[in-house]
Amino acid sequence: MSGTGRYLFAVARDLRVAELTGTQGFHGTPIDVVERDGLSAVVCDVDLGEFGEEPLTRNLEDLTWVERVARTHNDVVWRVAAAATCAPLRLVTVCADDDSVRAKVDSLRTELENVLDRIEGRQEWSVKVLVPQGAAVEAEPAATPTSGTDYLRRKREAAERRRDLSDEAVRAAREVHDVGHAHAVASRQLAPQDPRLTGRTETMILNAAYLVEAGEHEVFTTALRAAAEQHPSVTVEVEGPWPAYSFAVLG
């Protein structure tokens, strides 16, 4: 497939377009703004030889390609979010032309207005709870058993320690999530991230997003730090504030 399409990054309300000057899409292509009845769709041209339906089927199997596209997509959305309240579109949302972009906005109008109302003045925080690799192994004694009975006893005790560590990790994740939820407008539990993309070796037992009022960020992070201190056997990572992807992404 040849020709170009319009890649749709986000739709914003009251966008300060001048603040996007110099923002680039894929392969250095400048972004454009398509206006539609008070809403602004942020787009750029893309080659359908790369972003058309058939090439996408192949490219979405290439983690390097997906990572590169996701990074550019996120970079643009961050710029838009700094200039207006915006709803990000899903990765690789491609329209044929500007008329198709306007039709897309029209088809999402009700959902867009609801989403933009919901996230106005709010931002997203990410919270992850991870169990360090080898935590259960480190709990096992290294001394050589003195007999078969001693060996079996040690194996039983090691299994009990592993179970206790697992129970504690689940309890920690539940309590951390409860604290985050209590200090947020909304929360979502997401699927654990693919280790091939993150490069992490720990086991992720909580991957959650929280929508927090702009004036409550310090209260939110302080509460989570206190919760993390109660569970030293796990790692609690708190990152943000970010554009409200998990509460605003549209199809």
C-alpha positions, 0 to 999 in steps of 0.5 A, spaced: 500 500 500 502 506 498 500 514 499 499 517 506 494 517 512 493 521 518 496 518 524 491 521 530 495 522 537 490 525 541 484 530 541 484 536 546 479 542 548 482 549 548 488 547 545 494 552 545 496 550 539 502 555 539 505 551 545 506 545 540 511 549 535 516 544 533 513 538 535 514 532 531 511 526 529 514 520 526 521 520 522 521 528 523 514 529 520 511 536 523 504 535 527 498 538 524 492 540 528 485 539 525 479 543 528 472 540 529 467 544 533 471 546 539 475 540 539 482 539 536 485 533 533 493 532 533 495 529 527 501 527 523 502 524 516 504 517 515 506 513 510 501 507 509 507 503 506 509 502 514 502 504 517 497 501 512 493 495 514 497 490 511 504 493 514 501 494 521 500 486 521 507 485 520 510 491 524 506 490 530 509 483 531 516 487 531 517 489 539 523 494 536 518 497 532 512 498 537 517 501 542 519 506 537 512 508 535 510 508 542 515 512 544 514 517 539 506 517 540 507 518 548 512 524 546 507 528 542 501 526 547 505 529 553 506 535 549 499 536 547 497 534 555 502 540 557 498 545 552 491 543 554 486 537 557 487 532 552 484 525 550 490 520 547 488 515 542 490 508 542 496 507 538 496 506 531 490 510 530 490 512 522 485 515 518 485 516 511 485 524 511 482 530 515 475 529 513 476 522 516 479 525 522 473 530 523 469 524 522 472 520 527 472 526 532 464 526 531 463 519 532 467 519 539 464 526 541 460 524 547 465 519 549 470 525 548 466 530 552 465 525 558 473 523 558 475 531 558 470 533 563 473 527 567 480 528 567 480 536 567 485 538 572 487 531 574 493 527 572 495 520 572 500 516 577 503 509 576 504 504 582 507 498 581 509 493 586 514 488 585 517 482 588 525 482 587 528 476 584 530 470 588 527 473 594 524 466 596 531 462 594 535 467 599 530 465 605 533 458 604 539 456 609 545 454 605 548 449 610 548 442 608 543 437 611 546 432 616 541 427 614 535 425 609 530 427 615 534 433 615 533 434 608 526 433 608 525 438 614 529 443 610 525 443 604 518 443 608 520 449 611 523 452 605 516 451 602 513 454 608 517 460 607 516 461 600 508 461 601 509 466 607 513 471 602 508 470 597 502 471 602 506 477 604 507 480 597 499 479 595 497 482 602 502 488 600 500 489 593 492 489 596 494 494 601 498 499 597 492 499 592 487 500 597 491 506 600 492 509 592 485 508 591 483 512 597 487 518 595 485 518 588 479 520 584 479 513 580 483 507 579 485 502 575 489 495 575 492 494 569 496 487 566 503 486 569 508 489 564 511 484 559 519 483 561 521 483 554 519 491 554 521 493 561 527 489 562 525 488 569 527 481 572 522 482 578 515 479 579 510 484 578 504 483 582 501 490 582 501 495 576 495 500 577 494 507 575 490 512 579 487 519 577 489 524 582 487 531 583 492 536 581 492 539 588 493 532 591 499 529 589 503 530 595 498 527 599 497 521 594 505 520 594 506 521 602 501 516 603 504 511 598 511 512 601 508 510 608 504 504 605 511 502 602 515 502 609 510 497 612 512 492 607 520 492 606 519 485 602 517 488 596 519 494 592 513 499 591 515 504 585 510 510 584 511 515 578 508 521 575 504 525 574 503 523 567 497 525 562 491 521 564 492 515 559 489 510 563 482 514 564 482 517 557 484 513 551 479 512 546 478 507 541 
